[in-house]
Amino acid sequence: MAKVLETLRQHWKKSTFGACLLGWGGHWLYGKHCDNLLRRAACQEAQAFGNQLIPATMPLKKATVFLNPAACKGKAGNLFEKNAAPILHLSGLDVTVVKTDYEGQAKKLLELMENTDVIIIAGGDGTVQEVVTGLLRRADEATFSKIPIGFIPLGKTCSLSHTLYPESTSQVQNITNAALAILKGETVPLDVLQIKGEKEKPVFAVSGLRWGSYRDAGVEASKYWYLGPLKTKAAHLFSTFKEWPQKHEAALMYLGPTGRPPEVPEEKPSLCERFCRRLRAFFSSLKASPEEVAPENWEELKLSTIELSIATQNRQLDLTRTEDSMDICIEAETVSKGQFVLRGSRKIRDPHVCLEGSQCIQASRCILQIPEGTEGSFGIDNEEYEAMPVEVKLLPRKLQFFCDPRMREQLLQAAVQ
């Protein structure tokens, strides 16, 4: 023993390196072991759903998975196969996996999709935006928008994950929680923004639209990867060297929030009830006199701002709110370079947060007019689009997304309090 200690003392540098390497290796192996335990527990829970008896005449539920293998720097396919696919197959679902090969393919595939009972999005914010856009562009979107949607977070940015699932430091646990939430069947309604340019087809977003300097600097942050945790601040600092002050001029017209009608459970009326409704509608149409349509009360603003964001309220769901609206945040233009760098770091963590000194407006519809020849890009659900005049319309509670039952319970408890 004495000789061992003496050897370690004489070669203390090698001993220190070996101890660190052994400690890191042990921690890595322990993490892998914990991940395997999480996968096993999730598969056992999914097996319980698969073992449930169903009538022989009842077909299996069909689930269509739209998987983006390029998400998470090309790791999404492997993450899905190891953590989510076994759970879905053990549950008894008839699973069809559709892998996308290029950007925008999911929109086209949704136009051709046949009937399915569940839609599952496996990817990041970009994949969600593509699938939702393809779904709501369909001619029969009124029917297909009622299909519940599951989201398996596999991308670099997964904004919906914070709304639908409990926070977790383990990526494996986050993925397995998402897959199990689909089986448990609890859903929450999410708002959608319809963003329409002058010529292009409408684009749909579940998070929101950003236009301005914070977004532009955040996109450049990945170029400074060699600065480690300082890359975000460096990107915003170097952005101030190119142009200062950074102002974006625009005109904004908007309508205020709209009242939310009470939710009425859907009941399939009988043949007699449908006949009576049609008779009442026919006779009321004969007696009805033309009514004057109340003019819409549009408000107008001239903007000069560092950044403008238009966001849904999906980040902070309130199942009992009486009005439907989206949040328009107009950031203050009078900030110093130091404030710009500090605020930019906060914007990276929460892109649609409305910082101090900003103007926040609630609206149900808005029209954004930007000067002709304006350069730059919009960020729509973290996807880049050319900046142009757009009309943004709120579609309240348009889609049903599966969520963890614990999150739904928290929302209901918060509503009661």
Secondary structure as GFF3:
##gff-version 3
##sequence-region A 1 417
A	DSSP	alpha_helix	2	10	.	.	.	ID=ss1
A	DSSP	alpha_helix	12	50	.	.	.	ID=ss2
A	DSSP	beta_strand	62	67	.	.	.	ID=ss3
A	DSSP	alpha_helix	71	74	.	.	.	ID=ss4
A	DSSP	alpha_helix	76	79	.	.	.	ID=ss5
A	DSSP	pi_helix	80	84	.	.	.	ID=ss6
A	DSSP	alpha_helix	85	90	.	.	.	ID=ss7
A	DSSP	beta_strand	94	99	.	.	.	ID=ss8
A	DSSP	alpha_helix	105	112	.	.	.	ID=ss9
A	DSSP	beta_strand	118	123	.	.	.	ID=ss10
A	DSSP	alpha_helix	125	136	.	.	.	ID=ss11
A	DSSP	alpha_helix	141	144	.	.	.	ID=ss12
A	DSSP	beta_strand	149	153	.	.	.	ID=ss13
A	DSSP	alpha_helix	161	164	.	.	.	ID=ss14
A	DSSP	alpha_helix	171	184	.	.	.	ID=ss15
A	DSSP	beta_strand	187	196	.	.	.	ID=ss16
A	DSSP	beta_strand	203	205	.	.	.	ID=ss17
A	DSSP	beta_strand	208	212	.	.	.	ID=ss18
A	DSSP	alpha_helix	213	220	.	.	.	ID=ss19
A	DSSP	three_ten_helix	221	230	.	.	.	ID=ss20
A	DSSP	alpha_helix	231	242	.	.	.	ID=ss21
A	DSSP	beta_strand	248	255	.	.	.	ID=ss22
A	DSSP	beta_strand	258	259	.	.	.	ID=ss23
A	DSSP	alpha_helix	271	287	.	.	.	ID=ss24
A	DSSP	beta_strand	299	305	.	.	.	ID=ss25
A	DSSP	beta_strand	307	311	.	.	.	ID=ss26
A	DSSP	three_ten_helix	314	316	.	.	.	ID=ss27
A	DSSP	beta_strand	323	324	.	.	.	ID=ss28
A	DSSP	beta_strand	326	330	.	.	.	ID=ss29
A	DSSP	alpha_helix	337	349	.	.	.	ID=ss30
A	DSSP	beta_strand	359	363	.	.	.	ID=ss31
A	DSSP	beta_strand	365	369	.	.	.	ID=ss32
A	DSSP	beta_strand	377	380	.	.	.	ID=ss33
A	DSSP	beta_strand	383	386	.	.	.	ID=ss34
A	DSSP	beta_strand	390	402	.	.	.	ID=ss35
A	DSSP	alpha_helix	405	416	.	.	.	ID=ss36
###
